[in-house]
Amino acid sequence: MGKVLIIGAGGVGTVVVNKIAQNPNVFTEIMLASRTKSKCDKIAADIKNRFGVEVKTAQVDADDVSELVNLLDGFKPELLVNVALPYQDLTIMDACLEAGVNYLDTANYEPKDEAHFEYSWQWAYKERFEKAGLTAILGCGFDPGVTSIYTAYAAKHHFDEIQYLDIVDCNAGDHHKAFATNFNPEINIREVTQRGKYWENGEWVDTEPHQIHKALNYPEVGPKESYVIYHEELESLVKNYPTIKRARFWMTFGQEYLTHLRVIQNIGMARIDEVEYNGVKIVPIQFLKAVLPDPGELGENYTGQTSIGCRIKGLKDGVEKTYYVYNNCSHEAAYKETGAQGVSYTTGVPAMIGAMMFFKGLWRKPGVYNVEEFNPDPFMEQLNIQGLPWHELFNVDLEL
Ligand code: NDP
């Protein structure tokens, strides 16, 4: 039944293909396509070697709708899993509409020339997907993705009214490099250097970058300085759960990392506009990506773990209640299983589960949806089976 095309052969793509190959009862035909075909071939050879599963490969420029349509018409997948970069979301959605293919991604659209992301561009496709009878599942990684599903699960089983939501994202791992980003450096640096923003009493509150911070305790990790940054799932969650009075996203950063970021910004290497160098036009942040460690190669010496979850306060049967749901993921275990580090693993596993939900017919309705709009229960069940088990704490001090 499950004929699937994955686009993007980076760290996340590696994990998606690994997990898809581990579920042959759901996924029957697999193709991996990306800009650089040799990366797809390398992953496919490894999968064949370890699981005996065949993965077809192809070269595609996902900025080009007609190239994508040709690829889709040739392979005829039922679902396309987009784990290329957020810049390609709209061209890939256009191609899916043209070729009649369902769609899933892990990050919302960003224009290349503006460090800005919001769902409006992709939500604008809702009617077209509805009319075509196609499903588009948005933001099915860990955050967005699992954090949104945790929230949906909390709303369904533990609260009548969610009032305070704090998503807490801690990477307590050590890759033993002076500076590296855990996923695509360009996307990562654009995300963490932007101004902060959170939701309070019906409006967005703007902050300086990293202005709000405090040490939060993470299970099995301990206290880590955590910073309020803007993150895309806040936009859909406050829309889908209008009882939320305040929603924030916290991410941990080490002092070394922040110092490097400050220097990168101060010397102009985070610029996203073109500069002329020796008669060639280059974008500094893209050049920086070329000299930084490849996130896909960080896995080998990565120790420690990630701890990501939702801290929620609200009402159940008229009584105030707190709830903390989280997953801890070991970088070493992720690498041992898939050859990729924990951040790629925590993104790729949920993308595979989302695809599984689609093929099982559980998450399938024409239109464009964020993951919290689907039934969280079968997804939560699969998280425990597929390598990202979750834990719940009730009525604890949320520290917030
Ligand atoms: P990488 O940079 O490692 O991989 C991206 C892949 O996409 C590369 O194989 C790259 O090709 C390919 N690609 C880029 N541009 C094109 C194009 N025009 N046409 C075809 N292929 C292209 O990124 P990651 O694997 O770390 O991240 C993948 C996605 O996952 C990103 O969108 C990221 O934002 C998202 N993400 C989501 C998270 C979540 O929790 N929701 C967390 C982490 C990441 P090439 O090899 O030639 O460069």
Residues whose N, C-alpha, C, O or C-beta is under 5 A from the ligand:
A	BS01	NDP	G8 A9 G10 G11 V12 G13 S34 R35 T36 K39 V60 D61 A62 D63 V83 A84 L85 P86 T106 A107 G141 F142 D143 P144 N182 F183 N184 I187 V343 T347
